[in-house]
Amino acid sequence: MECSMIIIKFCGALGNQLFQYALYEKMRILGKDVKADISAFGDGNEKRFFYLDELGIEFNIASADEIAEYLNRKTIRFVPGFLQHRHYYFEKKPYVYNKKILSYDDCYLEGYWQNYRYFDDIKDELLKHMKFPCLPLEQKKLAEKMENENSVAVHVRMGDYLNLQDLYGGICDADYYDRAFSYIEGNISNPVYYGFSDDVDKASALLAKHKINWIDYNSEKGAIYDLILMSKCKNNIIANSSFSWWGAYLEYNNGKVVVSPNRWMNCFENSNIAYWGWISL
């Protein structure tokens, strides 16, 4: 079977999926025949939940045969004489913008694509296709409160990061948050802090000296509610997390103060994916 299309692999949690969707949408707008490979989800293949279904985003889904066609081509890239075969591309340098990707017409793309330069020019189009669910009454009242005070969303990533110190250790530690709080206090009048984390107990212990209203009633499948609430805050302190990156980006404006870490991972140079105007510490 001969194909001529772009297939983008979707994987990871909500923030990762949003970056992958953003590249998908950019390819679509560029006139590509683009499809989504969501085979990593379901049937026990992926521990994560496919959140984009909850956002009402519509995709052209790649069939098993179409995916197999491209992944079979992947195996011959290493056969002598076929090293230049370009039908499969794995993102080798995370966080780095590779403009060449946007010129591809016939390729399977595997990666996270965590760089706003791929899609910032189509942000309005992205948001148009995201149908965020209505917040439950309690969260709706909280969102209204956030919009009427100098609210600051504080995201603390725990979970798997605690076991991957070589990759993530020493980036968003207590010192980073102390500096972030100091910056906010020096630039925002009467800030009110709202904390979000995948482990509220450990996060609140880490930031015990700071007065934070912790949001702890949303389950993993309720991560979209957390994302909405983070975006409703007037300001953000984010972690080295694609989830809190999107929480700050979705309703970013020139009046919003966003503090972010100056690197995302320890093992990659140029791993700062802060959006323009954000404060990197």
PyRosetta script that sets phi, psi and omega in degrees:
from pyrosetta import init, pose_from_sequence

init()
pose = pose_from_sequence("MECSMIIIKFCGALGNQLFQYALYEKMRILGKDVKADISAFGDGNEKRFFYLDELGIEFNIASADEIAEYLNRKTIRFVPGFLQHRHYYFEKKPYVYNKKILSYDDCYLEGYWQNYRYFDDIKDELLKHMKFPCLPLEQKKLAEKMENENSVAVHVRMGDYLNLQDLYGGICDADYYDRAFSYIEGNISNPVYYGFSDDVDKASALLAKHKINWIDYNSEKGAIYDLILMSKCKNNIIANSSFSWWGAYLEYNNGKVVVSPNRWMNCFENSNIAYWGWISL")
pose.set_psi(1, 126.5)
pose.set_omega(1, 176.5)
pose.set_phi(2, -99.0)
pose.set_psi(2, 130.9)
pose.set_omega(2, -179.5)
pose.set_phi(3, -123.5)
pose.set_psi(3, 158.2)
pose.set_omega(3, 170.4)
pose.set_phi(4, -142.9)
pose.set_psi(4, 89.2)
pose.set_omega(4, -177.1)
pose.set_phi(5, -158.0)
pose.set_psi(5, 168.5)
pose.set_omega(5, 171.1)
pose.set_phi(6, -103.7)
pose.set_psi(6, 128.2)
pose.set_omega(6, 172.2)
pose.set_phi(7, -116.5)
pose.set_psi(7, 125.7)
pose.set_omega(7, 179.9)
pose.set_phi(8, -109.4)
pose.set_psi(8, 126.4)
pose.set_omega(8, 178.4)
pose.set_phi(9, -79.3)
pose.set_psi(9, 131.8)
pose.set_omega(9, 175.7)
pose.set_phi(10, -105.0)
pose.set_psi(10, 135.8)
pose.set_omega(10, 179.3)
pose.set_phi(11, -162.8)
pose.set_psi(11, 173.3)
pose.set_omega(11, 177.0)
pose.set_phi(12, 84.7)
pose.set_psi(12, -167.3)
pose.set_omega(12, -177.6)
pose.set_phi(13, -92.9)
pose.set_psi(13, -168.2)
pose.set_omega(13, -171.0)
pose.set_phi(14, -57.3)
pose.set_psi(14, -48.0)
pose.set_omega(14, -178.7)
pose.set_phi(15, -61.5)
pose.set_psi(15, -43.5)
pose.set_omega(15, 177.0)
pose.set_phi(16, -60.6)
pose.set_psi(16, -44.6)
pose.set_omega(16, -178.8)
pose.set_phi(17, -62.5)
pose.set_psi(17, -35.4)
pose.set_omega(17, 179.3)
pose.set_phi(18, -67.8)
pose.set_psi(18, -38.9)
pose.set_omega(18, 175.8)
pose.set_phi(19, -64.0)
pose.set_psi(19, -42.7)
pose.set_omega(19, 179.1)
pose.set_phi(20, -65.3)
pose.set_psi(20, -40.2)
pose.set_omega(20, 177.0)
pose.set_phi(21, -63.8)
pose.set_psi(21, -38.7)
pose.set_omega(21, -179.2)
pose.set_phi(22, -61.0)
pose.set_psi(22, -40.7)
pose.set_omega(22, 176.7)
pose.set_phi(23, -68.0)
pose.set_psi(23, -40.1)
pose.set_omega(23, 176.8)
pose.set_phi(24, -55.5)
pose.set_psi(24, -48.6)
pose.set_omega(24, -177.5)
pose.set_phi(25, -66.9)
pose.set_psi(25, -37.0)
pose.set_omega(25, 177.7)
pose.set_phi(26, -62.7)
pose.set_psi(26, -43.7)
pose.set_omega(26, 178.2)
pose.set_phi(27, -61.8)
pose.set_psi(27, -40.8)
pose.set_omega(27, 179.6)
pose.set_phi(28, -62.0)
pose.set_psi(28, -44.7)
pose.set_omega(28, -179.3)
pose.set_phi(29, -66.0)
pose.set_psi(29, -30.1)
pose.set_omega(29, 177.1)
pose.set_phi(30, -75.8)
pose.set_psi(30, -0.5)
pose.set_omega(30, 176.9)
pose.set_phi(31, 89.6)
pose.set_psi(31, 12.4)
pose.set_omega(31, 179.8)
pose.set_phi(32, -78.1)
pose.set_psi(32, 152.2)
pose.set_omega(32, 168.2)
pose.set_phi(33, -84.8)
pose.set_psi(33, 97.2)
pose.set_omega(33, -171.6)
pose.set_phi(34, -116.6)
pose.set_psi(34, 139.1)
pose.set_omega(34, 179.0)
pose.set_phi(35, -133.0)
pose.set_psi(35, 159.3)
pose.set_omega(35, -178.1)
pose.set_phi(36, -105.7)
pose.set_psi(36, 133.2)
pose.set_omega(36, 171.1)
pose.set_phi(37, -98.2)
pose.set_psi(37, 105.2)
pose.set_omega(37, 179.3)
pose.set_phi(38, -110.1)
pose.set_psi(38, 24.1)
pose.set_omega(38, -176.9)
pose.set_phi(39, -69.1)
pose.set_psi(39, -14.3)
pose.set_omega(39, 178.5)
pose.set_phi(40, -70.3)
pose.set_psi(40, -16.2)
pose.set_omega(40, -177.6)
pose.set_phi(41, -102.9)
pose.set_psi(41, 145.0)
pose.set_omega(41, 178.3)
pose.set_phi(42, 87.2)
pose.set_psi(42, 162.2)
pose.set_omega(42, 178.3)
pose.set_phi(43, 56.2)
pose.set_psi(43, 27.7)
pose.set_omega(43, 176.3)
pose.set_phi(44, 77.9)
pose.set_psi(44, 6.4)
pose.set_omega(44, -177.1)
pose.set_phi(45, -77.6)
pose.set_psi(45, -28.3)
pose.set_omega(45, -172.2)
pose.set_phi(46, -139.2)
pose.set_psi(46, 125.9)
pose.set_omega(46, -179.8)
pose.set_phi(47, -69.0)
pose.set_psi(47, -22.1)
pose.set_omega(47, -177.4)
pose.set_phi(48, -77.9)
pose.set_psi(48, 163.0)
pose.set_omega(48, 178.7)
pose.set_phi(49, -98.4)
pose.set_psi(49, 140.6)
pose.set_omega(49, 177.8)
pose.set_phi(50, -83.3)
pose.set_psi(50, 91.0)
pose.set_omega(50, -172.3)
pose.set_phi(51, -69.5)
pose.set_psi(51, -26.3)
pose.set_omega(51, -171.8)
pose.set_phi(52, -65.8)
pose.set_psi(52, -22.6)
pose.set_omega(52, 172.2)
pose.set_phi(53, -59.7)
pose.set_psi(53, -36.8)
pose.set_omega(53, -178.5)
pose.set_phi(54, -70.8)
pose.set_psi(54, -16.7)
pose.set_omega(54, 178.9)
pose.set_phi(55, -94.9)
pose.set_psi(55, 2.5)
pose.set_omega(55, 177.5)
pose.set_phi(56, 68.0)
pose.set_psi(56, 21.1)
pose.set_omega(56, -179.7)
pose.set_phi(57, -77.8)
pose.set_psi(57, 131.6)
pose.set_omega(57, -178.9)
pose.set_phi(58, -97.6)
pose.set_psi(58, 135.4)
pose.set_omega(58, -179.3)
pose.set_phi(59, -126.9)
pose.set_psi(59, 154.2)
pose.set_omega(59, 160.1)
pose.set_phi(60, -87.0)
pose.set_psi(60, 116.9)
pose.set_omega(60, -175.2)
pose.set_phi(61, -92.6)
pose.set_psi(61, 130.2)
pose.set_omega(61, 177.8)
pose.set_phi(62, -71.9)
pose.set_psi(62, 139.0)
pose.set_omega(62, 177.8)
pose.set_phi(63, -77.9)
pose.set_psi(63, 164.7)
pose.set_omega(63, 178.0)
pose.set_phi(64, -60.3)
pose.set_psi(64, -37.8)
pose.set_omega(64, 179.2)
pose.set_phi(65, -66.8)
pose.set_psi(65, -40.9)
pose.set_omega(65, 179.6)
pose.set_phi(66, -65.3)
pose.set_psi(66, -41.2)
pose.set_omega(66, 178.2)
pose.set_phi(67, -64.2)
pose.set_psi(67, -44.9)
pose.set_omega(67, -178.8)
pose.set_phi(68, -60.9)
pose.set_psi(68, -37.5)
pose.set_omega(68, 179.5)
pose.set_phi(69, -57.9)
pose.set_psi(69, -44.8)
pose.set_omega(69, -178.5)
pose.set_phi(70, -75.1)
pose.set_psi(70, -39.3)
pose.set_omega(70, -178.7)
pose.set_phi(71, -71.8)
pose.set_psi(71, -27.7)
pose.set_omega(71, 173.2)
pose.set_phi(72, -67.3)
pose.set_psi(72, -36.6)
pose.set_omega(72, 175.9)
pose.set_phi(73, -64.4)
pose.set_psi(73, -31.9)
pose.set_omega(73, 180.0)
pose.set_phi(74, -55.2)
pose.set_psi(74, -39.2)
pose.set_omega(74, -173.4)
pose.set_phi(75, -68.5)
pose.set_psi(75, -25.1)
pose.set_omega(75, -177.2)
pose.set_phi(76, -88.9)
pose.set_psi(76, 1.4)
pose.set_omega(76, 177.6)
pose.set_phi(77, -63.9)
pose.set_psi(77, -23.5)
pose.set_omega(77, -174.0)
pose.set_phi(78, -102.1)
pose.set_psi(78, 1.7)
pose.set_omega(78, 176.7)
pose.set_phi(79, -79.7)
pose.set_psi(79, 132.8)
pose.set_omega(79, 179.1)
pose.set_phi(80, -50.0)
pose.set_psi(80, 132.0)
pose.set_omega(80, -179.1)
pose.set_phi(81, 94.2)
pose.set_psi(81, -10.5)
pose.set_omega(81, -178.3)
pose.set_phi(82, -122.6)
pose.set_psi(82, 19.2)
pose.set_omega(82, -176.4)
pose.set_phi(83, -66.0)
pose.set_psi(83, -19.6)
pose.set_omega(83, -178.3)
pose.set_phi(84, -94.3)
pose.set_psi(84, 6.9)
pose.set_omega(84, 179.1)
pose.set_phi(85, -62.8)
pose.set_psi(85, 129.0)
pose.set_omega(85, -170.5)
pose.set_phi(86, -118.8)
pose.set_psi(86, 26.6)
pose.set_omega(86, -178.1)
pose.set_phi(87, -85.8)
pose.set_psi(87, -4.9)
pose.set_omega(87, 176.1)
pose.set_phi(88, -134.4)
pose.set_psi(88, 130.7)
pose.set_omega(88, 179.1)
pose.set_phi(89, -130.7)
pose.set_psi(89, 122.3)
pose.set_omega(89, 174.8)
pose.set_phi(90, -105.1)
pose.set_psi(90, 130.3)
pose.set_omega(90, -178.0)
pose.set_phi(91, -67.8)
pose.set_psi(91, 106.2)
pose.set_omega(91, -174.8)
pose.set_phi(92, -85.0)
pose.set_psi(92, -27.5)
pose.set_omega(92, -177.6)
pose.set_phi(93, -120.4)
pose.set_psi(93, 89.8)
pose.set_omega(93, 179.5)
pose.set_phi(94, -57.3)
pose.set_psi(94, 146.6)
pose.set_omega(94, 175.2)
pose.set_phi(95, 78.5)
pose.set_psi(95, -11.5)
pose.set_omega(95, -177.3)
pose.set_phi(96, -93.4)
pose.set_psi(96, 130.3)
pose.set_omega(96, 179.0)
pose.set_phi(97, -74.5)
pose.set_psi(97, 125.3)
pose.set_omega(97, 177.9)
pose.set_phi(98, -119.7)
pose.set_psi(98, 95.0)
pose.set_omega(98, -175.4)
pose.set_phi(99, -58.7)
pose.set_psi(99, -27.3)
pose.set_omega(99, -177.3)
pose.set_phi(100, -59.5)
pose.set_psi(100, -30.2)
pose.set_omega(100, -180.0)
pose.set_phi(101, -54.4)
pose.set_psi(101, -38.2)
pose.set_omega(101, -175.4)
pose.set_phi(102, -70.8)
pose.set_psi(102, -11.7)
pose.set_omega(102, 179.5)
pose.set_phi(103, -91.9)
pose.set_psi(103, -8.3)
pose.set_omega(103, -177.4)
pose.set_phi(104, -71.4)
pose.set_psi(104, 144.7)
pose.set_omega(104, 178.0)
pose.set_phi(105, -122.1)
pose.set_psi(105, -18.3)
pose.set_omega(105, -172.3)
pose.set_phi(106, -143.1)
pose.set_psi(106, 84.8)
pose.set_omega(106, -170.3)
pose.set_phi(107, -163.7)
pose.set_psi(107, 149.2)
pose.set_omega(107, 170.7)
pose.set_phi(108, -99.9)
pose.set_psi(108, 124.1)
pose.set_omega(108, -175.4)
pose.set_phi(109, -110.5)
pose.set_psi(109, 123.9)
pose.set_omega(109, 178.4)
pose.set_phi(110, -122.9)
pose.set_psi(110, 118.7)
pose.set_omega(110, -179.5)
pose.set_phi(111, 169.8)
pose.set_psi(111, -171.8)
pose.set_omega(111, -179.0)
pose.set_phi(112, -109.4)
pose.set_psi(112, -24.3)
pose.set_omega(112, 172.4)
pose.set_phi(113, 56.4)
pose.set_psi(113, 45.3)
pose.set_omega(113, -174.6)
pose.set_phi(114, -88.7)
pose.set_psi(114, 70.5)
pose.set_omega(114, 176.0)
pose.set_phi(115, -151.4)
pose.set_psi(115, 123.0)
pose.set_omega(115, -173.7)
pose.set_phi(116, -65.2)
pose.set_psi(116, -16.5)
pose.set_omega(116, -179.0)
pose.set_phi(117, -65.5)
pose.set_psi(117, -19.2)
pose.set_omega(117, 176.7)
pose.set_phi(118, -69.1)
pose.set_psi(118, -26.2)
pose.set_omega(118, -166.8)
pose.set_phi(119, -145.2)
pose.set_psi(119, -0.8)
pose.set_omega(119, -173.0)
pose.set_phi(120, -59.7)
pose.set_psi(120, -30.8)
pose.set_omega(120, -178.6)
pose.set_phi(121, -73.2)
pose.set_psi(121, -9.7)
pose.set_omega(121, 178.3)
pose.set_phi(122, -118.1)
pose.set_psi(122, 23.6)
pose.set_omega(122, -176.1)
pose.set_phi(123, -55.7)
pose.set_psi(123, -44.0)
pose.set_omega(123, -179.2)
pose.set_phi(124, -60.3)
pose.set_psi(124, -38.3)
pose.set_omega(124, 178.8)
pose.set_phi(125, -67.3)
pose.set_psi(125, -40.2)
pose.set_omega(125, 177.0)
pose.set_phi(126, -58.2)
pose.set_psi(126, -49.7)
pose.set_omega(126, -176.5)
pose.set_phi(127, -64.6)
pose.set_psi(127, -32.4)
pose.set_omega(127, -179.8)
pose.set_phi(128, -62.6)
pose.set_psi(128, -32.3)
pose.set_omega(128, -177.1)
pose.set_phi(129, -89.2)
pose.set_psi(129, -9.8)
pose.set_omega(129, 179.2)
pose.set_phi(130, -91.2)
pose.set_psi(130, 114.1)
pose.set_omega(130, -179.7)
pose.set_phi(131, -103.2)
pose.set_psi(131, 86.4)
pose.set_omega(131, -177.2)
pose.set_phi(132, -66.7)
pose.set_psi(132, 136.8)
pose.set_omega(132, 179.5)
pose.set_phi(133, -67.8)
pose.set_psi(133, 155.7)
pose.set_omega(133, 175.4)
pose.set_phi(134, -67.5)
pose.set_psi(134, 138.2)
pose.set_omega(134, 178.1)
pose.set_phi(135, -70.9)
pose.set_psi(135, 144.1)
pose.set_omega(135, 169.8)
pose.set_phi(136, -58.8)
pose.set_psi(136, 160.4)
pose.set_omega(136, -171.7)
pose.set_phi(137, -53.9)
pose.set_psi(137, -45.4)
pose.set_omega(137, -177.5)
pose.set_phi(138, -62.1)
pose.set_psi(138, -45.7)
pose.set_omega(138, 178.9)
pose.set_phi(139, -69.0)
pose.set_psi(139, -33.7)
pose.set_omega(139, 178.7)
pose.set_phi(140, -62.6)
pose.set_psi(140, -43.5)
pose.set_omega(140, 177.8)
pose.set_phi(141, -63.6)
pose.set_psi(141, -38.3)
pose.set_omega(141, 178.9)
pose.set_phi(142, -65.7)
pose.set_psi(142, -41.9)
pose.set_omega(142, 179.0)
pose.set_phi(143, -61.0)
pose.set_psi(143, -41.4)
pose.set_omega(143, 178.3)
pose.set_phi(144, -63.4)
pose.set_psi(144, -39.0)
pose.set_omega(144, 177.3)
pose.set_phi(145, -64.1)
pose.set_psi(145, -44.2)
pose.set_omega(145, 179.9)
pose.set_phi(146, -58.8)
pose.set_psi(146, -37.1)
pose.set_omega(146, -176.9)
pose.set_phi(147, -75.9)
pose.set_psi(147, -10.0)
pose.set_omega(147, -176.6)
pose.set_phi(148, -116.6)
pose.set_psi(148, 20.5)
pose.set_omega(148, 175.1)
pose.set_phi(149, -148.0)
pose.set_psi(149, 173.1)
pose.set_omega(149, 178.6)
pose.set_phi(150, -82.5)
pose.set_psi(150, 68.3)
pose.set_omega(150, -175.2)
pose.set_phi(151, -75.3)
pose.set_psi(151, 146.4)
pose.set_omega(151, 178.0)
pose.set_phi(152, -133.0)
pose.set_psi(152, 117.4)
pose.set_omega(152, 174.9)
pose.set_phi(153, -82.0)
pose.set_psi(153, 130.1)
pose.set_omega(153, 178.6)
pose.set_phi(154, -118.6)
pose.set_psi(154, 117.1)
pose.set_omega(154, -179.6)
pose.set_phi(155, -108.5)
pose.set_psi(155, 132.1)
pose.set_omega(155, 178.3)
pose.set_phi(156, -124.3)
pose.set_psi(156, 116.8)
pose.set_omega(156, -179.9)
pose.set_phi(157, -89.6)
pose.set_psi(157, 123.3)
pose.set_omega(157, 175.9)
pose.set_phi(158, -115.2)
pose.set_psi(158, -117.0)
pose.set_omega(158, 174.1)
pose.set_phi(159, 50.3)
pose.set_psi(159, -126.8)
pose.set_omega(159, -175.2)
pose.set_phi(160, -64.8)
pose.set_psi(160, -22.9)
pose.set_omega(160, -179.8)
pose.set_phi(161, -61.4)
pose.set_psi(161, -31.0)
pose.set_omega(161, -178.2)
pose.set_phi(162, -65.8)
pose.set_psi(162, -26.1)
pose.set_omega(162, -178.0)
pose.set_phi(163, -98.0)
pose.set_psi(163, 2.1)
pose.set_omega(163, -177.3)
pose.set_phi(164, -125.3)
pose.set_psi(164, 58.6)
pose.set_omega(164, -174.2)
pose.set_phi(165, -65.7)
pose.set_psi(165, -32.3)
pose.set_omega(165, 178.6)
pose.set_phi(166, -61.4)
pose.set_psi(166, -35.0)
pose.set_omega(166, -178.2)
pose.set_phi(167, -85.4)
pose.set_psi(167, -43.2)
pose.set_omega(167, -168.0)
pose.set_phi(168, -120.1)
pose.set_psi(168, -7.3)
pose.set_omega(168, -175.9)
pose.set_phi(169, -64.4)
pose.set_psi(169, 143.0)
pose.set_omega(169, 175.4)
pose.set_phi(170, 76.3)
pose.set_psi(170, 10.4)
pose.set_omega(170, -180.0)
pose.set_phi(171, -97.4)
pose.set_psi(171, -67.2)
pose.set_omega(171, 178.6)
pose.set_phi(172, -103.8)
pose.set_psi(172, 63.7)
pose.set_omega(172, 178.5)
pose.set_phi(173, -93.1)
pose.set_psi(173, -173.7)
pose.set_omega(173, -178.3)
pose.set_phi(174, -59.7)
pose.set_psi(174, -35.6)
pose.set_omega(174, -179.9)
pose.set_phi(175, -64.1)
pose.set_psi(175, -42.0)
pose.set_omega(175, 177.5)
pose.set_phi(176, -58.8)
pose.set_psi(176, -47.6)
pose.set_omega(176, -178.3)
pose.set_phi(177, -66.9)
pose.set_psi(177, -35.6)
pose.set_omega(177, 176.3)
pose.set_phi(178, -60.1)
pose.set_psi(178, -44.2)
pose.set_omega(178, 179.3)
pose.set_phi(179, -67.2)
pose.set_psi(179, -37.1)
pose.set_omega(179, 178.6)
pose.set_phi(180, -65.3)
pose.set_psi(180, -44.2)
pose.set_omega(180, 177.6)
pose.set_phi(181, -62.9)
pose.set_psi(181, -39.7)
pose.set_omega(181, 179.0)
pose.set_phi(182, -62.1)
pose.set_psi(182, -40.5)
pose.set_omega(182, 179.1)
pose.set_phi(183, -64.6)
pose.set_psi(183, -46.0)
pose.set_omega(183, 179.4)
pose.set_phi(184, -60.5)
pose.set_psi(184, -46.8)
pose.set_omega(184, -178.1)
pose.set_phi(185, -60.9)
pose.set_psi(185, -31.7)
pose.set_omega(185, -179.3)
pose.set_phi(186, -82.4)
pose.set_psi(186, -10.7)
pose.set_omega(186, -174.6)
pose.set_phi(187, -127.3)
pose.set_psi(187, -10.9)
pose.set_omega(187, -178.1)
pose.set_phi(188, -124.5)
pose.set_psi(188, 129.6)
pose.set_omega(188, 178.0)
pose.set_phi(189, -81.0)
pose.set_psi(189, 132.2)
pose.set_omega(189, 175.3)
pose.set_phi(190, 49.3)
pose.set_psi(190, 54.8)
pose.set_omega(190, 179.4)
pose.set_phi(191, -67.7)
pose.set_psi(191, 145.1)
pose.set_omega(191, 175.2)
pose.set_phi(192, -120.0)
pose.set_psi(192, 121.8)
pose.set_omega(192, -171.2)
pose.set_phi(193, -98.7)
pose.set_psi(193, 136.7)
pose.set_omega(193, 175.9)
pose.set_phi(194, -124.0)
pose.set_psi(194, 122.8)
pose.set_omega(194, -175.4)
pose.set_phi(195, -99.4)
pose.set_psi(195, 139.8)
pose.set_omega(195, 178.8)
pose.set_phi(196, -130.7)
pose.set_psi(196, 135.9)
pose.set_omega(196, 179.9)
pose.set_phi(197, -162.3)
pose.set_psi(197, 157.0)
pose.set_omega(197, 173.1)
pose.set_phi(198, -82.7)
pose.set_psi(198, -5.0)
pose.set_omega(198, 174.4)
pose.set_phi(199, -147.7)
pose.set_psi(199, 86.1)
pose.set_omega(199, -173.4)
pose.set_phi(200, -62.1)
pose.set_psi(200, -36.5)
pose.set_omega(200, -178.7)
pose.set_phi(201, -61.5)
pose.set_psi(201, -48.1)
pose.set_omega(201, -179.6)
pose.set_phi(202, -70.3)
pose.set_psi(202, -37.3)
pose.set_omega(202, -179.8)
pose.set_phi(203, -66.4)
pose.set_psi(203, -42.7)
pose.set_omega(203, -179.5)
pose.set_phi(204, -67.8)
pose.set_psi(204, -31.5)
pose.set_omega(204, 175.5)
pose.set_phi(205, -68.3)
pose.set_psi(205, -39.8)
pose.set_omega(205, 179.0)
pose.set_phi(206, -62.3)
pose.set_psi(206, -38.1)
pose.set_omega(206, -175.5)
pose.set_phi(207, -111.8)
pose.set_psi(207, 35.4)
pose.set_omega(207, -173.0)
pose.set_phi(208, -60.8)
pose.set_psi(208, -28.3)
pose.set_omega(208, -176.6)
pose.set_phi(209, -80.8)
pose.set_psi(209, -5.6)
pose.set_omega(209, 179.8)
pose.set_phi(210, -103.9)
pose.set_psi(210, 142.9)
pose.set_omega(210, 179.3)
pose.set_phi(211, -84.7)
pose.set_psi(211, 107.5)
pose.set_omega(211, -174.4)
pose.set_phi(212, -132.6)
pose.set_psi(212, 136.6)
pose.set_omega(212, 172.6)
pose.set_phi(213, -90.2)
pose.set_psi(213, 104.9)
pose.set_omega(213, -175.3)
pose.set_phi(214, -82.4)
pose.set_psi(214, 133.5)
pose.set_omega(214, 178.5)
pose.set_phi(215, -98.4)
pose.set_psi(215, 108.5)
pose.set_omega(215, -172.4)
pose.set_phi(216, -131.0)
pose.set_psi(216, 22.0)
pose.set_omega(216, -179.1)
pose.set_phi(217, -106.8)
pose.set_psi(217, 6.9)
pose.set_omega(217, 178.0)
pose.set_phi(218, -100.5)
pose.set_psi(218, 129.2)
pose.set_omega(218, 178.0)
pose.set_phi(219, -78.4)
pose.set_psi(219, 179.6)
pose.set_omega(219, 179.0)
pose.set_phi(220, -57.8)
pose.set_psi(220, -42.9)
pose.set_omega(220, 179.9)
pose.set_phi(221, -71.7)
pose.set_psi(221, -13.9)
pose.set_omega(221, 174.7)
pose.set_phi(222, -91.1)
pose.set_psi(222, 14.8)
pose.set_omega(222, -179.6)
pose.set_phi(223, -58.9)
pose.set_psi(223, -29.6)
pose.set_omega(223, 178.6)
pose.set_phi(224, -63.7)
pose.set_psi(224, -36.0)
pose.set_omega(224, 175.9)
pose.set_phi(225, -63.4)
pose.set_psi(225, -43.1)
pose.set_omega(225, 176.3)
pose.set_phi(226, -59.7)
pose.set_psi(226, -42.7)
pose.set_omega(226, -179.6)
pose.set_phi(227, -61.2)
pose.set_psi(227, -44.4)
pose.set_omega(227, 178.7)
pose.set_phi(228, -61.2)
pose.set_psi(228, -46.6)
pose.set_omega(228, -178.2)
pose.set_phi(229, -63.9)
pose.set_psi(229, -40.3)
pose.set_omega(229, 177.4)
pose.set_phi(230, -62.1)
pose.set_psi(230, -39.2)
pose.set_omega(230, -179.2)
pose.set_phi(231, -69.7)
pose.set_psi(231, -26.8)
pose.set_omega(231, -179.8)
pose.set_phi(232, -75.5)
pose.set_psi(232, -21.4)
pose.set_omega(232, 177.5)
pose.set_phi(233, -66.0)
pose.set_psi(233, 144.8)
pose.set_omega(233, -176.9)
pose.set_phi(234, -73.1)
pose.set_psi(234, -19.8)
pose.set_omega(234, -178.8)
pose.set_phi(235, -144.6)
pose.set_psi(235, 163.6)
pose.set_omega(235, -176.7)
pose.set_phi(236, -142.9)
pose.set_psi(236, 141.1)
pose.set_omega(236, 162.8)
pose.set_phi(237, -113.5)
pose.set_psi(237, 113.7)
pose.set_omega(237, -173.6)
pose.set_phi(238, -106.9)
pose.set_psi(238, 160.5)
pose.set_omega(238, 174.4)
pose.set_phi(239, -96.5)
pose.set_psi(239, 178.4)
pose.set_omega(239, 173.3)
pose.set_phi(240, -79.4)
pose.set_psi(240, 67.0)
pose.set_omega(240, -171.6)
pose.set_phi(241, -140.4)
pose.set_psi(241, 130.7)
pose.set_omega(241, 178.2)
pose.set_phi(242, -63.8)
pose.set_psi(242, -27.0)
pose.set_omega(242, 179.5)
pose.set_phi(243, -64.1)
pose.set_psi(243, -52.0)
pose.set_omega(243, -179.5)
pose.set_phi(244, -74.0)
pose.set_psi(244, -24.3)
pose.set_omega(244, 174.2)
pose.set_phi(245, -58.1)
pose.set_psi(245, -48.0)
pose.set_omega(245, -179.7)
pose.set_phi(246, -69.3)
pose.set_psi(246, -32.8)
pose.set_omega(246, 176.2)
pose.set_phi(247, -59.8)
pose.set_psi(247, -34.0)
pose.set_omega(247, 178.2)
pose.set_phi(248, -83.3)
pose.set_psi(248, -33.7)
pose.set_omega(248, -172.3)
pose.set_phi(249, -78.4)
pose.set_psi(249, -35.0)
pose.set_omega(249, -169.9)
pose.set_phi(250, -55.7)
pose.set_psi(250, -43.1)
pose.set_omega(250, 179.8)
pose.set_phi(251, -120.6)
pose.set_psi(251, 37.9)
pose.set_omega(251, -179.2)
pose.set_phi(252, -70.9)
pose.set_psi(252, 138.4)
pose.set_omega(252, 173.5)
pose.set_phi(253, -144.0)
pose.set_psi(253, 168.9)
pose.set_omega(253, -174.3)
pose.set_phi(254, -63.2)
pose.set_psi(254, -19.5)
pose.set_omega(254, 179.7)
pose.set_phi(255, -87.4)
pose.set_psi(255, -8.5)
pose.set_omega(255, -177.1)
pose.set_phi(256, -86.1)
pose.set_psi(256, 133.2)
pose.set_omega(256, 174.3)
pose.set_phi(257, -95.9)
pose.set_psi(257, 122.9)
pose.set_omega(257, 177.5)
pose.set_phi(258, -123.5)
pose.set_psi(258, 122.4)
pose.set_omega(258, 176.1)
pose.set_phi(259, -104.5)
pose.set_psi(259, 129.9)
pose.set_omega(259, -178.0)
pose.set_phi(260, -135.0)
pose.set_psi(260, 158.6)
pose.set_omega(260, 176.4)
pose.set_phi(261, -68.5)
pose.set_psi(261, 154.4)
pose.set_omega(261, -177.3)
pose.set_phi(262, -85.6)
pose.set_psi(262, 2.7)
pose.set_omega(262, 171.1)
pose.set_phi(263, -155.2)
pose.set_psi(263, 157.2)
pose.set_omega(263, -176.9)
pose.set_phi(264, -101.9)
pose.set_psi(264, -36.4)
pose.set_omega(264, -179.6)
pose.set_phi(265, -140.8)
pose.set_psi(265, 155.0)
pose.set_omega(265, -178.1)
pose.set_phi(266, -78.6)
pose.set_psi(266, -25.3)
pose.set_omega(266, -170.6)
pose.set_phi(267, -95.8)
pose.set_psi(267, 2.1)
pose.set_omega(267, 179.7)
pose.set_phi(268, -125.2)
pose.set_psi(268, 130.0)
pose.set_omega(268, 171.3)
pose.set_phi(269, -73.0)
pose.set_psi(269, 158.7)
pose.set_omega(269, 178.2)
pose.set_phi(270, 56.4)
pose.set_psi(270, 38.6)
pose.set_omega(270, -178.4)
pose.set_phi(271, -96.5)
pose.set_psi(271, 20.8)
pose.set_omega(271, 175.9)
pose.set_phi(272, -90.9)
pose.set_psi(272, 113.7)
pose.set_omega(272, -178.4)
pose.set_phi(273, -111.0)
pose.set_psi(273, 26.6)
pose.set_omega(273, 178.0)
pose.set_phi(274, -59.3)
pose.set_psi(274, 140.9)
pose.set_omega(274, 177.0)
pose.set_phi(275, -73.4)
pose.set_psi(275, 157.7)
pose.set_omega(275, -179.5)
pose.set_phi(276, -62.1)
pose.set_psi(276, 140.3)
pose.set_omega(276, -179.0)
pose.set_phi(277, 90.6)
pose.set_psi(277, -13.0)
pose.set_omega(277, 178.2)
pose.set_phi(278, -79.6)
pose.set_psi(278, 156.2)
pose.set_omega(278, -179.4)
pose.set_phi(279, -98.2)
pose.set_psi(279, 115.5)
pose.set_omega(279, -179.7)
pose.set_phi(280, -95.8)
pose.set_psi(280, 124.8)
pose.set_omega(280, -179.9)
pose.set_phi(281, -122.0)
pose.dump_pdb("model.pdb")
